[in-house]
Amino acid sequence: MSFKVRIWLWSTNVKSLEEVVDQIKDAAIKSGAKVTGPIPLPTKRFEIPIFKLPHGEGSKYWEHWELRVHKRIIDIDADERVLRRIMRVQVPHDVYIEIKQMPK
């Protein structure tokens, strides 16, 4: 029995995100499942301005910190065997994954 699975991945480190996406895609293709994606979603960009006070003489200025969250979606027509193989993929601590079964 096969069903459709949607995998959402997101991370602040795009290099480790792409490595995990490639591993998942390779595991699914080797198992013979139909794979759609990875589909890149828009990158969320958070900018935080911080007011920096001068110490003694000097002018006041703002520091800007930025955080980018990169996202990908992969759709797989899978069975239990394929999902077990995908679950064995080593995921770094800075990559987050959400797996949902979609109606076919």
C-alpha positions in Angstrom: 0.0 0.0 0.0 1.5 3.3 -1.0 0.6 6.8 0.2 1.9 10.3 -0.4 4.3 11.9 2.0 5.2 15.6 2.2 8.5 16.4 4.0 9.2 20.0 5.1 12.8 20.9 5.9 14.1 24.1 7.3 17.4 25.4 8.7 19.5 28.5 9.1 22.5 26.7 7.5 21.8 26.2 3.8 24.7 23.8 3.3 23.6 21.2 5.8 20.0 21.6 4.6 21.0 20.8 1.0 23.0 17.8 2.3 20.0 16.3 4.1 17.7 17.0 1.1 20.2 15.2 -1.2 20.3 12.2 1.2 16.5 11.9 1.5 16.1 12.2 -2.3 18.8 9.6 -3.0 17.3 7.2 -0.4 13.8 7.5 -2.0 15.0 7.1 -5.6 17.1 4.0 -4.7 14.0 2.5 -3.1 12.0 3.1 -6.4 9.7 5.8 -5.1 8.5 8.7 -7.2 10.0 12.0 -5.9 8.9 15.5 -6.6 11.2 18.3 -5.4 13.0 19.6 -3.6 11.0 22.8 -4.0 12.7 25.8 -2.5 10.3 28.1 -0.5 11.0 31.8 0.1 13.8 32.4 2.6 12.6 34.2 5.7 14.8 37.0 6.7 14.8 38.4 10.3 16.7 41.6 10.9 17.3 42.9 14.4 18.7 46.4 14.9 20.5 46.9 18.2 21.3 50.4 19.5 24.9 50.5 20.6 25.8 53.1 23.2 29.2 54.7 23.1 31.7 54.1 25.9 33.1 57.5 26.8 33.6 59.8 23.8 32.2 58.8 20.5 29.0 58.7 18.4 26.0 56.4 18.9 25.3 53.8 16.2 23.2 50.8 15.4 24.3 47.3 14.9 22.2 45.0 12.6 22.0 41.3 13.1 20.3 39.1 10.5 18.9 35.5 10.6 17.9 33.7 7.5 15.7 30.6 7.5 15.9 28.4 4.4 13.0 26.0 3.6 12.5 23.1 1.2 9.6 20.7 0.4 9.8 17.2 -0.9 6.8 15.1 -2.0 7.3 11.3 -2.2 4.9 8.5 -3.2 6.1 6.0 -0.7 5.4 2.8 1.2 6.6 1.7 4.6 9.9 0.4 3.2 10.8 3.7 1.7 9.9 5.6 4.9 12.1 3.3 7.0 15.0 4.1 4.7 14.3 7.8 4.9 14.1 7.7 8.7 17.7 6.3 8.8 19.1 9.5 7.3 21.5 11.3 9.7 20.2 14.8 10.3 22.4 17.5 11.8 21.2 19.4 14.9 20.5 22.6 12.9 18.1 21.0 10.4 14.5 20.6 11.3 12.2 18.1 9.6 8.4 17.6 9.6 6.8 14.6 7.8 3.1 14.4 7.0 1.0 11.9 5.2 -1.1 13.7 2.5 -4.3 12.4 0.9 -3.7 10.7 -2.4 
